[in-house]
Amino acid sequence: MFCFGTDAGSRKGLNLAANSRLVVHLESGDDVVILEGNAEPARDQAFLERADEAYAAKYDGVRLITAPGQAYVLLLKPTTALAWRERDFPATATRWTFGLG
């Protein structure tokens, strides 16, 4: 799973509330990883607290679930993953499909 947050009232938050389909990818074009799937709100309190601590450690004390605005923490549940290395594409091109149920 991939965890991320946004303000529920932001354009991203409103769009994801209306349509949960999502694609995320690494910034790099050299080592490519793409995840496709559906986002759903994170509801498990213990998980949210662990995610909040990890976020604060990475982002100099900024909190994920107590940030200004209406925190909306989501989990991407991948249905497909794609990956490859640019230097030896297409030999490394790989696609994984995960069960939907």
C-alpha positions as CSV (number, residue, x, y, z in Angstrom):
1,M,0.0,0.0,0.0
2,F,1.0,3.6,-0.5
3,C,-0.1,6.2,2.1
4,F,-0.5,9.9,1.4
5,G,-2.4,12.8,2.7
6,T,-4.1,16.0,1.5
7,D,-6.7,18.5,2.7
8,A,-10.2,17.1,2.2
9,G,-11.3,20.4,0.7
10,S,-8.4,20.7,-1.8
11,R,-9.0,20.0,-5.5
12,K,-7.1,16.7,-5.0
13,G,-9.2,15.7,-2.0
14,L,-12.4,16.6,-3.7
15,N,-11.4,14.7,-6.9
16,L,-10.4,11.6,-5.0
17,A,-13.7,11.7,-3.0
18,A,-15.6,11.7,-6.3
19,N,-13.4,9.2,-8.1
20,S,-10.9,7.0,-6.2
21,R,-8.9,5.7,-9.2
22,L,-5.3,6.8,-8.9
23,V,-1.9,6.5,-10.4
24,V,1.4,7.3,-8.6
25,H,4.9,7.1,-9.9
26,L,8.5,7.9,-8.9
27,E,9.9,11.3,-10.0
28,S,12.8,9.5,-11.8
29,G,12.6,8.5,-15.4
30,D,15.6,6.3,-15.0
31,D,14.2,3.8,-12.5
32,V,10.5,3.7,-13.1
33,V,7.8,2.5,-10.7
34,I,4.2,3.1,-11.4
35,L,1.3,2.0,-9.2
36,E,-2.3,2.0,-10.4
37,G,-5.3,1.4,-8.2
38,N,-7.9,2.8,-5.9
39,A,-7.5,5.1,-3.0
40,E,-9.5,4.7,0.2
41,P,-9.5,6.7,3.4
42,A,-7.2,5.3,6.1
43,R,-9.4,4.6,9.2
44,D,-7.2,2.4,11.5
45,Q,-6.2,4.7,14.3
46,A,-3.0,2.8,15.2
47,F,-1.9,3.0,11.6
48,L,-2.7,6.7,11.4
49,E,-0.6,7.4,14.5
50,R,2.4,5.4,13.1
51,A,2.1,7.2,9.7
52,D,1.9,10.6,11.5
53,E,5.1,9.8,13.5
54,A,6.9,8.8,10.3
55,Y,5.7,11.9,8.4
56,A,6.8,14.2,11.3
57,A,10.3,12.5,11.4
58,K,10.7,13.0,7.7
59,Y,9.3,16.5,7.4
60,D,10.8,18.3,10.4
61,G,8.0,17.9,12.8
62,V,5.1,18.7,10.4
63,R,2.2,16.4,11.2
64,L,0.1,14.4,8.7
65,I,-3.1,14.0,10.6
66,T,-3.0,17.3,12.6
67,A,-1.9,19.6,9.7
68,P,-3.9,22.7,9.2
69,G,-7.2,22.1,7.3
70,Q,-9.2,19.0,7.2
71,A,-6.7,16.1,7.1
72,Y,-7.6,13.4,4.6
73,V,-5.2,10.4,4.7
74,L,-5.6,7.9,2.0
75,L,-4.2,4.5,1.1
76,L,-3.6,3.5,-2.5
77,K,-4.4,-0.2,-2.9
78,P,-2.6,-1.1,-6.1
79,T,-4.2,-3.3,-8.7
80,T,-1.3,-2.9,-11.1
81,A,2.4,-2.1,-10.8
82,L,4.8,-1.4,-13.6
83,A,8.6,-1.1,-13.4
84,W,11.6,-0.8,-15.6
85,R,15.1,0.6,-15.7
86,E,15.6,3.1,-18.6
87,R,19.1,1.9,-19.4
88,D,18.0,-1.6,-20.3
89,F,14.4,-1.2,-21.3
90,P,12.5,-3.3,-22.6
91,A,14.5,-6.2,-21.0
92,T,13.6,-5.0,-17.5
93,A,10.0,-4.0,-18.2
94,T,7.7,-5.8,-15.8
95,R,4.0,-5.7,-15.0
96,W,2.3,-7.1,-11.9
97,T,-1.4,-7.5,-11.5
98,F,-2.9,-7.9,-8.0
99,G,-6.1,-9.5,-7.1
100,L,-9.1,-7.3,-6.8
101,G,-10.9,-9.3,-4.1
